[in-house]
Amino acid sequence: MESPARAALLVAVTLGLSGCFESQRDETFNDTVAGDDVDVRVLHAVTDAPALRLEADGEVQTETLDYGRVATFSLPANHYRFEAAGYTGREAPEPLLDNLEGNLTEGMRHDLLLAGSLEDSDARAILLEQDDEPFEPEEEDEENGEEEGDGDGDSDGDEPLRDVRFRVAHLAPDFEAVDLYLGGDTSGSPDVTLPYGNASEALRVESGVYRVQITPAGGSNVIYDSDRVLGWDTGDDLLLAVTPATGVQGEGDLSLIEVDGEQSRRVPDMQQDAGFEFVNASTESVEVASAEGPIATDTVDPLGSKAPEGYEGVEAGSYTLAIDSQESDASGSYGLSLARAKAGTVVLRALPPSSSDESTQASLLINDARPVATNARARILNTWFKDPENDGQAEPVDVYLVEGSGCESPLSGNGVVPEPVVSNLSYGNSSSMLPVQAGDYQLVVTEPGDPGNRLLCDDSVSLKTQGLYELVVARPQGSSESGLIQVSRVR
């Protein structure tokens, strides 16, 4: 059995929505010489926080850490004060978590887990320590089939090869304690029982494909089920973080973040749905249908969307859309996959003629459907077909988001031309998901590098905190019609 992973709570007192905390400083590190470097891995699991920048004693260690991701760095063993600032759409990262103090111990490796919720004022940090020894899977003795290090001479060689190691951390504050089971049977004893804010000892299992189920401690109601999707290979040294469910909701209350070295992935509950939306940025009304069934058949007008009130909830899976023009014989198809908890938007740019072998021109925008407590998030897709050279090749554009309304002089109202939020955005391409402060905005499209040559201004953009927005700048090829199509999801 491995030595228990020691979970040291770094923070004790919540000081408000900003997520500031205090802790008692361990004076044993005062006035001491820093020791050898130790490895630190940080996990961003604050469910409603934006991307974070992490500092240790004022020095930036991780520049941009998205939710569900990990980053690694090394520091001399010592006592440190950690601070996390968020990218909220302001000019500089905004302090969100500070006064996080803890000791990095020589000869140990450390996991710094940022967890909880800003909105619920229960964000916290947990520091895990474990001996800094590489994980070596147990091997069978070549002569008698016994596992290496097994002193039992009566072994018949049937013991499983325990070549995977994992720990579990409970980071879901709505549940005081949970039981975790490996496999489909939850009637027996759990593999792990954990109170909130704690981590299990390191456990070894045989490599293979696993299913994780979680119940409240001592209860029988399954509140998380990964399905049989966790493939663990020989030598994997894993951290399983139990977190609140995020994204498009189904019946699941929890989610799982699986961390393997410097890689991580989110594993939603098998009952979490996906979200779907269809945007028509072409010149013709189209009928959209899915052979797989859950996506309802609808007619969508040019520069319109299928579900103006938000995303349509569908089962996660693969779909093939049949798209037929209502004004000509043009038709096409488009295949897509929707993952659990994610929201996907198909943006149709053009259908191929009926006699053509060309493919349907469309884009697929996927977001995590996760509300952020500090700001809105918006992505911009360029479907503005601007072809001044008449060569069939669309030119890129610059896009601005300017506070205010009216569109009278959006780029020079205060005498200073702002910087575009996206520069030189090519046709059919999209920006990253941008953090933006809540407010009313004018979206302005111009020639690249020429803010005086305005192509479009739309002052209907109203962004709300916790909102997710897909902003489609549209002018179909061969059409004089243009506009902005908005897809939004606000909790």
Order of alpha helices (4+ residues) and beta strands (2+ residues): beta-beta-beta-beta-beta-beta-beta-beta-beta-beta-beta-beta-beta-beta-beta-beta-beta-beta-beta-beta-beta-beta-beta-beta-beta-beta-beta-beta-beta-beta-beta-beta-beta-beta-beta-beta-beta
